[in-house]
Amino acid sequence: MSWGDLFDRAAEYDVTLDDVQTAVSRRRSGDGGDGDGATSGDAGDDEADDGGAES
Amino acid sequence: MTDASPARVVADADVLAADLLVGGAARDALDHVRAHSWVTLVASEPLLDDAEAVVAELADDDLAADWRERVEALRDPVDHPDGDHPALASALHGGAMHVLTFEEGLQSAAAGAAIRGRVETSVKQPRAFATLFDPESLYGAVEDGEYPGPDRDPRA
């Protein structure tokens, strides 16, 4: 199935971005996810970095 | 762990689901990925599980299953430890230099600190990625030769 077909089918539903964000948040909290962005074993540092494709 | 590349992108579950169900900035951002074969969507199983569950909840199981089959063909799979944030861990272990999310908390300094020093990852809103994405410049950084233009139909 193509992306275009999927988008056409999805358009039948009246879903907002708020609906999506709420559903993701609910699922992750329900799964016991911490939702704080932590990844295991990461020391981290304070240096910001915003490099990327746009440069 | 995969070498980091500016052509490797993670979309969090909210962006993946919004791409399908809402459109707008999420679809504009991921259209860049779909339209360029040398731009890679990186995603772990837990990340796709989250997005698929949201699609099933807000739409239906059949659409969620068909979306999963299609996105599986697009993404580069990556593994990470259970319990890690699926988007950030996908970027960390999959060498993605872009994480797209609508979640403001994920764009915070604390979240960024979790992966800095391991991968140079920029966490940003899909609209920012869609607007700032410069395929010609990026192509020169990751591929040889001149940018040939989009090489895939983003609706295929």
N, CA and C atoms of all chains as a GROMACS GRO file, in nm:
protein
  633
    1MET      N    1   0.084  -0.121   0.000
    1MET     CA    2   0.000   0.000   0.000
    1MET      C    3   0.087   0.125   0.000
    2SER      N    4   0.051   0.222  -0.082
    2SER     CA    5   0.133   0.342  -0.094
    2SER      C    6   0.104   0.440   0.020
    3TRP      N    7   0.199   0.534   0.036
    3TRP     CA    8   0.178   0.640   0.135
    3TRP      C    9   0.053   0.721   0.100
    4GLY      N   10   0.035   0.746  -0.029
    4GLY     CA   11  -0.083   0.823  -0.069
    4GLY      C   12  -0.213   0.755  -0.030
    5ASP      N   13  -0.217   0.623  -0.048
    5ASP     CA   14  -0.338   0.548  -0.009
    5ASP      C   15  -0.358   0.554   0.143
    6LEU      N   16  -0.250   0.541   0.216
    6LEU     CA   17  -0.260   0.548   0.362
    6LEU      C   18  -0.313   0.685   0.407
    7PHE      N   19  -0.260   0.791   0.345
    7PHE     CA   20  -0.306   0.925   0.382
    7PHE      C   21  -0.454   0.944   0.348
    8ASP      N   22  -0.495   0.890   0.235
    8ASP     CA   23  -0.637   0.900   0.198
    8ASP      C   24  -0.726   0.831   0.301
    9ARG      N   25  -0.686   0.713   0.344
    9ARG     CA   26  -0.764   0.641   0.443
    9ARG      C   27  -0.764   0.714   0.578
   10ALA      N   28  -0.648   0.768   0.614
   10ALA     CA   29  -0.637   0.837   0.743
   10ALA      C   30  -0.721   0.964   0.745
   11ALA      N   31  -0.742   1.024   0.628
   11ALA     CA   32  -0.818   1.150   0.620
   11ALA      C   33  -0.964   1.130   0.660
   12GLU      N   34  -1.008   1.005   0.664
   12GLU     CA   35  -1.147   0.978   0.706
   12GLU      C   36  -1.166   1.003   0.856
   13TYR      N   37  -1.056   1.011   0.928
   13TYR     CA   38  -1.065   1.030   1.073
   13TYR      C   39  -1.035   1.176   1.106
   14ASP      N   40  -1.109   1.229   1.200
   14ASP     CA   41  -1.091   1.368   1.241
   14ASP      C   42  -0.998   1.370   1.363
   15VAL      N   43  -0.869   1.364   1.334
   15VAL     CA   44  -0.769   1.357   1.441
   15VAL      C   45  -0.689   1.487   1.444
   16THR      N   46  -0.668   1.539   1.562
   16THR     CA   47  -0.588   1.661   1.577
   16THR      C   48  -0.451   1.627   1.635
   17LEU      N   49  -0.362   1.722   1.625
   17LEU     CA   50  -0.230   1.702   1.684
   17LEU      C   51  -0.239   1.684   1.835
   18ASP      N   52  -0.329   1.755   1.898
   18ASP     CA   53  -0.350   1.738   2.042
   18ASP      C   54  -0.391   1.594   2.074
   19ASP      N   55  -0.478   1.537   1.990
   19ASP     CA   56  -0.519   1.398   2.011
   19ASP      C   57  -0.397   1.306   2.007
   20VAL      N   58  -0.311   1.329   1.911
   20VAL     CA   59  -0.192   1.244   1.894
   20VAL      C   60  -0.099   1.258   2.013
   21GLN      N   61  -0.074   1.381   2.053
   21GLN     CA   62   0.019   1.403   2.164
   21GLN      C   63  -0.036   1.343   2.294
   22THR      N   64  -0.165   1.358   2.314
   22THR     CA   65  -0.226   1.300   2.435
   22THR      C   66  -0.215   1.148   2.433
   23ALA      N   67  -0.240   1.088   2.318
   23ALA     CA   68  -0.235   0.942   2.308
   23ALA      C   69  -0.094   0.889   2.330
   24VAL      N   70   0.005   0.958   2.276
   24VAL     CA   71   0.144   0.916   2.296
   24VAL      C   72   0.182   0.928   2.443
   25SER      N   73   0.147   1.040   2.503
   25SER     CA   74   0.179   1.061   2.644
   25SER      C   75   0.113   0.956   2.732
   26ARG      N   76  -0.013   0.927   2.703
   26ARG     CA   77  -0.086   0.828   2.783
   26ARG      C   78  -0.024   0.690   2.768
   27ARG      N   79   0.010   0.654   2.645
   27ARG     CA   80   0.070   0.522   2.623
   27ARG      C   81   0.203   0.510   2.696
   28ARG      N   82   0.285   0.612   2.687
   28ARG     CA   83   0.417   0.602   2.749
   28ARG      C   84   0.410   0.604   2.901
   29SER      N   85   0.321   0.680   2.953
   29SER     CA   86   0.308   0.679   3.099
   29SER      C   87   0.247   0.548   3.145
   30GLY      N   88   0.156   0.493   3.065
   30GLY     CA   89   0.095   0.365   3.098
   30GLY      C   90   0.190   0.249   3.089
   31ASP      N   91   0.288   0.263   2.999
   31ASP     CA   92   0.388   0.158   2.983
   31ASP      C   93   0.498   0.167   3.087
   32GLY      N   94   0.491   0.270   3.170
   32GLY     CA   95   0.595   0.285   3.271
   32GLY      C   96   0.716   0.360   3.223
   33GLY      N   97   0.704   0.416   3.097
   33GLY     CA   98   0.815   0.496   3.047
   33GLY      C   99   0.833   0.620   3.132
   34ASP      N  100   0.956   0.665   3.146
   34ASP     CA  101   0.978   0.780   3.233
   34ASP      C  102   0.949   0.912   3.162
   35GLY      N  103   0.956   0.911   3.028
   35GLY     CA  104   0.919   1.028   2.952
   35GLY      C  105   1.007   1.149   2.975
   36ASP      N  106   1.119   1.130   3.043
   36ASP     CA  107   1.204   1.246   3.070
   36ASP      C  108   1.321   1.254   2.976
   37GLY      N  109   1.323   1.166   2.877
   37GLY     CA  110   1.427   1.177   2.776
   37GLY      C  111   1.555   1.109   2.816
   38ALA      N  112   1.561   1.042   2.929
   38ALA     CA  113   1.685   0.980   2.971
   38ALA      C  114   1.714   0.856   2.888
   39THR      N  115   1.839   0.835   2.860
   39THR     CA  116   1.882   0.711   2.799
   39THR      C  117   1.988   0.650   2.887
   40SER      N  118   1.989   0.519   2.893
   40SER     CA  119   2.077   0.454   2.988
   40SER      C  120   2.223   0.474   2.952
   41GLY      N  121   2.303   0.488   3.053
   41GLY     CA  122   2.447   0.493   3.034
   41GLY      C  123   2.499   0.623   2.977
   42ASP      N  124   2.419   0.726   2.978
   42ASP     CA  125   2.462   0.851   2.918
   42ASP      C  126   2.512   0.947   3.024
   43ALA      N  127   2.636   0.988   3.010
   43ALA     CA  128   2.689   1.083   3.105
   43ALA      C  129   2.636   1.222   3.074
   44GLY      N  130   2.630   1.255   2.945
   44GLY     CA  131   2.583   1.387   2.907
   44GLY      C  132   2.684   1.495   2.938
   45ASP      N  133   2.660   1.614   2.883
   45ASP     CA  134   2.742   1.728   2.917
   45ASP      C  135   2.656   1.852   2.898
   46ASP      N  136   2.715   1.966   2.919
   46ASP     CA  137   2.637   2.088   2.918
   46ASP      C  138   2.645   2.164   2.788
   47GLU      N  139   2.720   2.108   2.694
   47GLU     CA  140   2.743   2.184   2.573
   47GLU      C  141   2.629   2.166   2.475
   48ALA      N  142   2.568   2.276   2.438
   48ALA     CA  143   2.458   2.268   2.341
   48ALA      C  144   2.514   2.242   2.203
   49ASP      N  145   2.433   2.175   2.123
   49ASP     CA  146   2.474   2.148   1.985
   49ASP      C  147   2.351   2.148   1.897
   50ASP      N  148   2.353   2.228   1.796
   50ASP     CA  149   2.237   2.234   1.708
   50ASP      C  150   2.280   2.217   1.564
   51GLY      N  151   2.381   2.136   1.542
   51GLY     CA  152   2.427   2.115   1.406
   51GLY      C  153   2.329   2.032   1.329
   52GLY      N  154   2.339   2.036   1.196
   52GLY     CA  155   2.248   1.953   1.120
   52GLY      C  156   2.243   1.987   0.974
   53ALA      N  157   2.138   1.939   0.912
   53ALA     CA  158   2.129   1.944   0.767
   53ALA      C  159   2.118   2.084   0.712
   54GLU      N  160   2.065   2.174   0.792
   54GLU     CA  161   2.038   2.304   0.738
   54GLU      C  162   2.162   2.388   0.716
   55SER      N  163   2.278   2.342   0.768
   55SER     CA  164   2.398   2.424   0.757
   55SER      C  165   2.447   2.428   0.616
   56MET      N  166   2.714   0.050   1.717
   56MET     CA  167   2.653   0.182   1.703
   56MET      C  168   2.687   0.240   1.565
   57THR      N  169   2.589   0.293   1.498
   57THR     CA  170   2.606   0.346   1.363
   57THR      C  171   2.672   0.483   1.369
   58ASP      N  172   2.762   0.508   1.272
   58ASP     CA  173   2.823   0.640   1.265
   58ASP      C  174   2.717   0.747   1.244
   59ALA      N  175   2.737   0.861   1.311
   59ALA     CA  176   2.639   0.969   1.300
   59ALA      C  177   2.642   1.031   1.161
   60SER      N  178   2.525   1.069   1.114
   60SER     CA  179   2.514   1.132   0.983
   60SER      C  180   2.400   1.234   0.986
   61PRO      N  181   2.421   1.349   0.920
   61PRO     CA  182   2.312   1.447   0.911
   61PRO      C  183   2.199   1.400   0.820
   62ALA      N  184   2.221   1.290   0.749
   62ALA     CA  185   2.115   1.236   0.662
   62ALA      C  186   2.036   1.125   0.731
   63ARG      N  187   2.058   1.106   0.861
   63ARG     CA  188   1.983   1.007   0.937
   63ARG      C  189   1.892   1.080   1.036
   64VAL      N  190   1.764   1.047   1.031
   64VAL     CA  191   1.660   1.123   1.100
   64VAL      C  192   1.574   1.029   1.184
   65VAL      N  193   1.544   1.072   1.306
   65VAL     CA  194   1.446   1.002   1.389
   65VAL      C  195   1.322   1.091   1.401
   66ALA      N  196   1.207   1.032   1.382
   66ALA     CA  197   1.080   1.101   1.410
   66ALA      C  198   1.017   1.032   1.530
   67ASP      N  199   0.988   1.110   1.633
   67ASP     CA  200   0.924   1.050   1.751
   67ASP      C  201   0.784   1.002   1.716
   68ALA      N  202   0.726   0.925   1.806
   68ALA     CA  203   0.597   0.862   1.778
   68ALA      C  204   0.488   0.966   1.747
   69ASP      N  205   0.496   1.082   1.811
   69ASP     CA  206   0.394   1.184   1.782
   69ASP      C  207   0.405   1.234   1.639
   70VAL      N  208   0.526   1.246   1.590
   70VAL     CA  209   0.546   1.292   1.452
   70VAL      C  210   0.507   1.183   1.352
   71LEU      N  211   0.542   1.059   1.383
   71LEU     CA  212   0.505   0.948   1.294
   71LEU      C  213   0.353   0.936   1.282
   72ALA      N  214   0.285   0.944   1.395
   72ALA     CA  215   0.140   0.931   1.392
   72ALA      C  216   0.075   1.054   1.330
   73ALA      N  217   0.128   1.173   1.359
   73ALA     CA  218   0.072   1.295   1.302
   73ALA      C  219   0.095   1.300   1.151
   74ASP      N  220   0.205   1.246   1.106
   74ASP     CA  221   0.231   1.238   0.961
   74ASP      C  222   0.115   1.167   0.892
   75LEU      N  223   0.071   1.058   0.952
   75LEU     CA  224  -0.038   0.980   0.892
   75LEU      C  225  -0.174   1.043   0.916
   76LEU      N  226  -0.201   1.084   1.039
   76LEU     CA  227  -0.338   1.117   1.079
   76LEU      C  228  -0.372   1.266   1.071
   77VAL      N  229  -0.271   1.351   1.076
   77VAL     CA  230  -0.296   1.494   1.083
   77VAL      C  231  -0.244   1.567   0.959
   78GLY      N  232  -0.125   1.530   0.914
   78GLY     CA  233  -0.062   1.601   0.802
   78GLY      C  234   0.017   1.720   0.854
   79GLY      N  235   0.013   1.830   0.783
   79GLY     CA  236   0.079   1.951   0.829
   79GLY      C  237   0.230   1.937   0.836
   80ALA      N  238   0.286   1.993   0.943
   80ALA     CA  239   0.432   1.999   0.955
   80ALA      C  240   0.496   1.861   0.959
   81ALA      N  241   0.430   1.766   1.026
   81ALA     CA  242   0.487   1.632   1.035
   81ALA      C  243   0.500   1.570   0.896
   82ARG      N  244   0.397   1.584   0.815
   82ARG     CA  245   0.403   1.527   0.680
   82ARG      C  246   0.503   1.603   0.593
   83ASP      N  247   0.508   1.735   0.608
   83ASP     CA  248   0.607   1.812   0.531
   83ASP      C  249   0.748   1.765   0.564
   84ALA      N  250   0.774   1.741   0.692
   84ALA     CA  251   0.907   1.698   0.734
   84ALA      C  252   0.940   1.560   0.679
   85LEU      N  253   0.848   1.467   0.695
   85LEU     CA  254   0.877   1.330   0.652
   85LEU      C  255   0.870   1.313   0.501
   86ASP      N  256   0.805   1.406   0.433
   86ASP     CA  257   0.810   1.403   0.287
   86ASP      C  258   0.954   1.420   0.237
   87HIS      N  259   1.032   1.497   0.311
   87HIS     CA  260   1.174   1.511   0.272
   87HIS      C  261   1.244   1.376   0.278
   88VAL      N  262   1.212   1.297   0.380
   88VAL     CA  263   1.272   1.165   0.393
   88VAL      C  264   1.222   1.073   0.282
   89ARG      N  265   1.091   1.073   0.260
   89ARG     CA  266   1.034   0.985   0.157
   89ARG      C  267   1.082   1.022   0.018
   90ALA      N  268   1.112   1.148  -0.004
   90ALA     CA  269   1.147   1.193  -0.139
   90ALA      C  270   1.294   1.174  -0.173
   91HIS      N  271   1.376   1.138  -0.073
   91HIS     CA  272   1.520   1.126  -0.098
   91HIS      C  273   1.569   0.991  -0.045
   92SER      N  274   1.614   0.906  -0.133
   92SER     CA  275   1.655   0.772  -0.094
   92SER      C  276   1.778   0.773  -0.004
   93TRP      N  277   1.855   0.879  -0.006
   93TRP     CA  278   1.979   0.886   0.073
   93TRP      C  279   1.954   0.950   0.210
   94VAL      N  280   1.832   0.988   0.238
   94VAL     CA  281   1.793   1.032   0.373
   94VAL      C  282   1.724   0.915   0.441
   95THR      N  283   1.770   0.882   0.560
   95THR     CA  284   1.727   0.759   0.627
   95THR      C  285   1.645   0.788   0.751
   96LEU      N  286   1.529   0.725   0.758
   96LEU     CA  287   1.448   0.730   0.880
   96LEU      C  288   1.496   0.617   0.971
   97VAL      N  289   1.540   0.654   1.089
   97VAL     CA  290   1.589   0.557   1.188
   97VAL      C  291   1.480   0.537   1.293
   98ALA      N  292   1.449   0.412   1.323
   98ALA     CA  293   1.344   0.387   1.423
   98ALA      C  294   1.361   0.248   1.483
   99SER      N  295   1.348   0.242   1.614
   99SER     CA  296   1.350   0.114   1.684
   99SER      C  297   1.211   0.051   1.685
  100GLU      N  298   1.205  -0.075   1.724
  100GLU     CA  299   1.075  -0.142   1.739
  100GLU      C  300   0.987  -0.070   1.841
  101PRO      N  301   1.039  -0.035   1.960
  101PRO     CA  302   0.953   0.035   2.056
  101PRO      C  303   0.898   0.167   2.004
  102LEU      N  304   0.977   0.236   1.924
  102LEU     CA  305   0.930   0.363   1.867
  102LEU      C  306   0.813   0.340   1.771
  103LEU      N  307   0.828   0.241   1.683
  103LEU     CA  308   0.718   0.209   1.591
  103LEU      C  309   0.598   0.151   1.667
  104ASP      N  310   0.626   0.075   1.772
  104ASP     CA  311   0.515   0.021   1.854
  104ASP      C  312   0.429   0.134   1.910
  105ASP      N  313   0.495   0.238   1.960
  105ASP     CA  314   0.421   0.353   2.016
  105ASP      C  315   0.334   0.418   1.910
  106ALA      N  316   0.394   0.444   1.794
  106ALA     CA  317   0.319   0.512   1.689
  106ALA      C  318   0.204   0.424   1.638
  107GLU      N  319   0.231   0.296   1.621
  107GLU     CA  320   0.127   0.205   1.572
  107GLU      C  321   0.010   0.199   1.670
  108ALA      N  322   0.041   0.194   1.799
  108ALA     CA  323  -0.065   0.188   1.901
  108ALA      C  324  -0.150   0.314   1.898
  109VAL      N  325  -0.086   0.427   1.876
  109VAL     CA  326  -0.160   0.554   1.870
  109VAL      C  327  -0.250   0.557   1.747
  110VAL      N  328  -0.200   0.510   1.634
  110VAL     CA  329  -0.283   0.505   1.513
  110VAL      C  330  -0.401   0.411   1.534
  111ALA      N  331  -0.376   0.298   1.597
  111ALA     CA  332  -0.485   0.203   1.623
  111ALA      C  333  -0.589   0.264   1.716
  112GLU      N  334  -0.542   0.341   1.815
  112GLU     CA  335  -0.636   0.403   1.910
  112GLU      C  336  -0.719   0.514   1.845
  113LEU      N  337  -0.654   0.596   1.765
  113LEU     CA  338  -0.722   0.713   1.710
  113LEU      C  339  -0.789   0.686   1.576
  114ALA      N  340  -0.748   0.578   1.509
  114ALA     CA  341  -0.811   0.541   1.382
  114ALA      C  342  -0.862   0.398   1.394
  115ASP      N  343  -0.791   0.302   1.333
  115ASP     CA  344  -0.835   0.163   1.347
  115ASP      C  345  -0.716   0.069   1.330
  116ASP      N  346  -0.738  -0.056   1.369
  116ASP     CA  347  -0.629  -0.154   1.370
  116ASP      C  348  -0.577  -0.183   1.228
  117ASP      N  349  -0.666  -0.186   1.130
  117ASP     CA  350  -0.623  -0.217   0.994
  117ASP      C  351  -0.532  -0.108   0.939
  118LEU      N  352  -0.570   0.016   0.961
  118LEU     CA  353  -0.486   0.126   0.914
  118LEU      C  354  -0.351   0.123   0.986
  119ALA      N  355  -0.353   0.095   1.116
  119ALA     CA  356  -0.229   0.088   1.192
  119ALA      C  357  -0.137  -0.022   1.139
  120ALA      N  358  -0.195  -0.137   1.106
  120ALA     CA  359  -0.115  -0.249   1.056
  120ALA      C  360  -0.057  -0.218   0.918
  121ASP      N  361  -0.138  -0.155   0.832
  121ASP     CA  362  -0.089  -0.120   0.699
  121ASP      C  363   0.019  -0.012   0.707
  122TRP      N  364  -0.001   0.083   0.799
  122TRP     CA  365   0.102   0.186   0.818
  122TRP      C  366   0.232   0.121   0.865
  123ARG      N  367   0.220   0.027   0.959
  123ARG     CA  368   0.340  -0.038   1.012
  123ARG      C  369   0.417  -0.109   0.900
  124GLU      N  370   0.344  -0.179   0.815
  124GLU     CA  371   0.409  -0.250   0.704
  124GLU      C  372   0.482  -0.152   0.612
  125ARG      N  373   0.419  -0.038   0.586
  125ARG     CA  374   0.480   0.059   0.494
  125ARG      C  375   0.601   0.127   0.558
  126VAL      N  376   0.589   0.164   0.684
  126VAL     CA  377   0.699   0.236   0.748
  126VAL      C  378   0.817   0.141   0.776
  127GLU      N  379   0.787   0.012   0.793
  127GLU     CA  380   0.895  -0.086   0.811
  127GLU      C  381   0.986  -0.089   0.688
  128ALA      N  382   0.924  -0.069   0.572
  128ALA     CA  383   1.002  -0.071   0.448
  128ALA      C  384   1.086   0.055   0.432
  129LEU      N  385   1.047   0.161   0.500
  129LEU     CA  386   1.117   0.288   0.487
  129LEU      C  387   1.230   0.303   0.588
  130ARG      N  388   1.210   0.251   0.706
  130ARG     CA  389   1.302   0.282   0.815
  130ARG      C  390   1.424   0.190   0.818
  131ASP      N  391   1.528   0.240   0.886
  131ASP     CA  392   1.645   0.161   0.919
  131ASP      C  393   1.629   0.119   1.065
  132PRO      N  394   1.619  -0.010   1.093
  132PRO     CA  395   1.593  -0.053   1.232
  132PRO      C  396   1.716  -0.034   1.321
  133VAL      N  397   1.689  -0.011   1.448
  133VAL     CA  398   1.797   0.004   1.546
  133VAL      C  399   1.748  -0.054   1.678
  134ASP      N  400   1.839  -0.112   1.752
  134ASP     CA  401   1.807  -0.167   1.884
  134ASP      C  402   1.859  -0.075   1.993
  135HIS      N  403   1.789  -0.077   2.106
  135HIS     CA  404   1.837  -0.003   2.223
  135HIS      C  405   1.782  -0.069   2.348
  136PRO      N  406   1.838  -0.039   2.462
  136PRO     CA  407   1.792  -0.103   2.586
  136PRO      C  408   1.646  -0.070   2.618
  137ASP      N  409   1.579  -0.168   2.677
  137ASP     CA  410   1.442  -0.145   2.722
  137ASP      C  411   1.440  -0.030   2.823
  138GLY      N  412   1.336   0.050   2.814
  138GLY     CA  413   1.319   0.158   2.910
  138GLY      C  414   1.375   0.290   2.866
  139ASP      N  415   1.465   0.289   2.768
  139ASP     CA  416   1.515   0.416   2.715
  139ASP      C  417   1.404   0.486   2.637
  140HIS      N  418   1.414   0.617   2.630
  140HIS     CA  419   1.318   0.690   2.547
  140HIS      C  420   1.338   0.645   2.403
  141PRO      N  421   1.232   0.596   2.336
  141PRO     CA  422   1.251   0.535   2.204
  141PRO      C  423   1.312   0.628   2.099
  142ALA      N  424   1.274   0.754   2.101
  142ALA     CA  425   1.326   0.846   1.999
  142ALA      C  426   1.472   0.881   2.026
  143LEU      N  427   1.501   0.919   2.149
  143LEU     CA  428   1.639   0.959   2.181
  143LEU      C  429   1.733   0.840   2.169
  144ALA      N  430   1.688   0.724   2.214
  144ALA     CA  431   1.774   0.606   2.206
  144ALA      C  432   1.792   0.561   2.061
  145SER      N  433   1.690   0.578   1.979
  145SER     CA  434   1.705   0.546   1.837
  145SER      C  435   1.812   0.635   1.775
  146ALA      N  436   1.810   0.762   1.812
  146ALA     CA  437   1.910   0.855   1.759
  146ALA      C  438   2.050   0.819   1.808
  147LEU      N  439   2.058   0.789   1.936
  147LEU     CA  440   2.187   0.757   1.995
  147LEU      C  441   2.249   0.633   1.932
  148HIS      N  442   2.171   0.529   1.920
  148HIS     CA  443   2.224   0.402   1.870
  148HIS      C  444   2.219   0.393   1.718
  149GLY      N  445   2.141   0.480   1.656
  149GLY     CA  446   2.127   0.474   1.511
  149GLY      C  447   2.199   0.585   1.436
  150GLY      N  448   2.275   0.666   1.508
  150GLY     CA  449   2.355   0.768   1.441
  150GLY      C  450   2.274   0.878   1.375
  151ALA      N  451   2.158   0.907   1.427
  151ALA     CA  452   2.074   1.011   1.368
  151ALA      C  453   2.110   1.148   1.426
  152MET      N  454   2.130   1.243   1.340
  152MET     CA  455   2.166   1.378   1.386
  152MET      C  456   2.045   1.470   1.396
  153HIS      N  457   1.926   1.415   1.365
  153HIS     CA  458   1.803   1.493   1.381
  153HIS      C  459   1.699   1.408   1.453
  154VAL      N  460   1.638   1.465   1.555
  154VAL     CA  461   1.523   1.404   1.620
  154VAL      C  462   1.407   1.502   1.606
  155LEU      N  463   1.300   1.456   1.543
  155LEU     CA  464   1.183   1.541   1.522
  155LEU      C  465   1.077   1.504   1.624
  156THR      N  466   1.026   1.604   1.695
  156THR     CA  467   0.922   1.579   1.796
  156THR      C  468   0.841   1.704   1.817
  157PHE      N  469   0.715   1.685   1.858
  157PHE     CA  470   0.633   1.798   1.900
  157PHE      C  471   0.645   1.820   2.051
  158GLU      N  472   0.708   1.727   2.120
  158GLU     CA  473   0.715   1.732   2.266
  158GLU      C  474   0.820   1.833   2.310
  159GLU      N  475   0.775   1.940   2.372
  159GLU     CA  476   0.868   2.045   2.411
  159GLU      C  477   0.970   1.996   2.512
  160GLY      N  478   0.928   1.904   2.598
  160GLY     CA  479   1.020   1.854   2.698
  160GLY      C  480   1.139   1.781   2.639
  161LEU      N  481   1.116   1.720   2.523
  161LEU     CA  482   1.224   1.647   2.458
  161LEU      C  483   1.324   1.742   2.394
  162GLN      N  484   1.282   1.865   2.374
  162GLN     CA  485   1.371   1.964   2.314
  162GLN      C  486   1.448   2.041   2.420
  163SER      N  487   1.430   2.001   2.545
  163SER     CA  488   1.493   2.073   2.655
  163SER      C  489   1.640   2.040   2.667
  164ALA      N  490   1.709   2.119   2.743
  164ALA     CA  491   1.851   2.096   2.766
  164ALA      C  492   1.875   1.962   2.835
  165ALA      N  493   1.783   1.924   2.924
  165ALA     CA  494   1.801   1.798   2.996
  165ALA      C  495   1.796   1.679   2.901
  166ALA      N  496   1.700   1.685   2.809
  166ALA     CA  497   1.690   1.575   2.715
  166ALA      C  498   1.811   1.574   2.623
  167GLY      N  499   1.851   1.690   2.581
  167GLY     CA  500   1.967   1.697   2.492
  167GLY      C  501   2.092   1.645   2.559
  168ALA      N  502   2.103   1.671   2.688
  168ALA     CA  503   2.222   1.627   2.760
  168ALA      C  504   2.233   1.475   2.765
  169ALA      N  505   2.119   1.408   2.750
  169ALA     CA  506   2.119   1.263   2.757
  169ALA      C  507   2.193   1.200   2.640
  170ILE      N  508   2.201   1.269   2.530
  170ILE     CA  509   2.266   1.209   2.413
  170ILE      C  510   2.387   1.288   2.365
  171ARG      N  511   2.406   1.408   2.414
  171ARG     CA  512   2.522   1.484   2.372
  171ARG      C  513   2.650   1.415   2.418
  172GLY      N  514   2.752   1.432   2.342
  172GLY     CA  515   2.877   1.366   2.375
  172GLY      C  516   2.886   1.230   2.310
  173ARG      N  517   2.774   1.175   2.269
  173ARG     CA  518   2.772   1.046   2.199
  173ARG      C  519   2.735   1.068   2.053
  174VAL      N  520   2.635   1.147   2.030
  174VAL     CA  521   2.590   1.178   1.895
  174VAL      C  522   2.556   1.327   1.890
  175GLU      N  523   2.598   1.393   1.784
  175GLU     CA  524   2.562   1.534   1.768
  175GLU      C  525   2.421   1.541   1.714
  176THR      N  526   2.327   1.541   1.804
  176THR     CA  527   2.187   1.535   1.763
  176THR      C  528   2.115   1.665   1.795
  177SER      N  529   2.038   1.710   1.699
  177SER     CA  530   1.956   1.828   1.716
  177SER      C  531   1.810   1.785   1.728
  178VAL      N  532   1.748   1.820   1.841
  178VAL     CA  533   1.607   1.787   1.864
  178VAL      C  534   1.525   1.910   1.824
  179LYS      N  535   1.432   1.891   1.730
  179LYS     CA  536   1.362   2.008   1.680
  179LYS      C  537   1.218   1.975   1.642
  180GLN      N  538   1.140   2.078   1.627
  180GLN     CA  539   1.003   2.067   1.579
  180GLN      C  540   1.004   2.027   1.431
  181PRO      N  541   0.905   1.948   1.389
  181PRO     CA  542   0.898   1.911   1.247
  181PRO      C  543   0.893   2.032   1.154
  182ARG      N  544   0.823   2.138   1.196
  182ARG     CA  545   0.816   2.255   1.109
  182ARG      C  546   0.954   2.314   1.085
  183ALA      N  547   1.035   2.318   1.189
  183ALA     CA  548   1.170   2.372   1.174
  183ALA      C  549   1.251   2.285   1.077
  184PHE      N  550   1.240   2.154   1.091
  184PHE     CA  551   1.314   2.065   1.001
  184PHE      C  552   1.264   2.083   0.857
  185ALA      N  553   1.132   2.087   0.840
  185ALA     CA  554   1.077   2.098   0.705
  185ALA      C  555   1.119   2.229   0.639
  186THR      N  556   1.129   2.334   0.719
  186THR     CA  557   1.164   2.464   0.664
  186THR      C  558   1.312   2.476   0.635
  187LEU      N  559   1.394   2.422   0.725
  187LEU     CA  560   1.538   2.442   0.714
  187LEU      C  561   1.608   2.334   0.632
  188PHE      N  562   1.539   2.225   0.604
  188PHE     CA  563   1.601   2.115   0.529
  188PHE      C  564   1.649   2.166   0.393
  189ASP      N  565   1.777   2.150   0.369
  189ASP     CA  566   1.839   2.197   0.246
  189ASP      C  567   1.903   2.077   0.177
  190PRO      N  568   1.828   2.007   0.091
  190PRO     CA  569   1.879   1.882   0.035
  190PRO      C  570   2.004   1.900  -0.050
  191GLU      N  571   2.015   2.011  -0.118
  191GLU     CA  572   2.132   2.032  -0.204
  191GLU      C  573   2.258   2.042  -0.119
  192SER      N  574   2.251   2.118  -0.012
  192SER     CA  575   2.365   2.133   0.077
  192SER      C  576   2.397   2.001   0.147
  193LEU      N  577   2.293   1.934   0.194
  193LEU     CA  578   2.312   1.808   0.266
  193LEU      C  579   2.367   1.700   0.174
  194TYR      N  580   2.320   1.697   0.052
  194TYR     CA  581   2.366   1.594  -0.042
  194TYR      C  582   2.518   1.606  -0.061
  195GLY      N  583   2.565   1.728  -0.072
  195GLY     CA  584   2.708   1.749  -0.090
  195GLY      C  585   2.790   1.702   0.028
  196ALA      N  586   2.727   1.697   0.147
  196ALA     CA  587   2.798   1.655   0.267
  196ALA      C  588   2.802   1.504   0.283
  197VAL      N  589   2.707   1.434   0.223
  197VAL     CA  590   2.698   1.289   0.249
  197VAL      C  591   2.712   1.204   0.124
  198GLU      N  592   2.702   1.264   0.006
  198GLU     CA  593   2.711   1.188  -0.118
  198GLU      C  594   2.810   1.256  -0.212
  199ASP      N  595   2.849   1.184  -0.316
  199ASP     CA  596   2.937   1.241  -0.418
  199ASP      C  597   2.854   1.298  -0.532
  200GLY      N  598   2.908   1.400  -0.596
  200GLY     CA  599   2.842   1.456  -0.712
  200GLY      C  600   2.741   1.564  -0.678
  201GLU      N  601   2.672   1.609  -0.782
  201GLU     CA  602   2.574   1.716  -0.763
  201GLU      C  603   2.439   1.658  -0.720
  202TYR      N  604   2.367   1.738  -0.643
  202TYR     CA  605   2.234   1.697  -0.597
  202TYR      C  606   2.144   1.674  -0.718
  203PRO      N  607   2.089   1.554  -0.732
  203PRO     CA  608   2.007   1.523  -0.850
  203PRO      C  609   1.861   1.560  -0.836
  204GLY      N  610   1.823   1.613  -0.721
  204GLY     CA  611   1.681   1.639  -0.696
  204GLY      C  612   1.617   1.520  -0.627
  205PRO      N  613   1.493   1.534  -0.590
  205PRO     CA  614   1.422   1.421  -0.526
  205PRO      C  615   1.425   1.299  -0.617
  206ASP      N  616   1.453   1.184  -0.559
  206ASP     CA  617   1.464   1.061  -0.640
  206ASP      C  618   1.358   0.958  -0.603
  207ARG      N  619   1.260   0.998  -0.521
  207ARG     CA  620   1.150   0.908  -0.490
  207ARG      C  621   1.019   0.986  -0.483
  208ASP      N  622   0.911   0.918  -0.516
  208ASP     CA  623   0.779   0.977  -0.500
  208ASP      C  624   0.738   0.965  -0.353
  209PRO      N  625   0.718   1.076  -0.284
  209PRO     CA  626   0.685   1.066  -0.141
  209PRO      C  627   0.548   1.008  -0.113
  210ARG      N  628   0.468   0.983  -0.218
  210ARG     CA  629   0.337   0.922  -0.198
  210ARG      C  630   0.335   0.777  -0.246
  211ALA      N  631   0.450   0.729  -0.293
  211ALA     CA  632   0.456   0.591  -0.347
  211ALA      C  633   0.449   0.489  -0.234
   0.00000   0.00000   0.00000
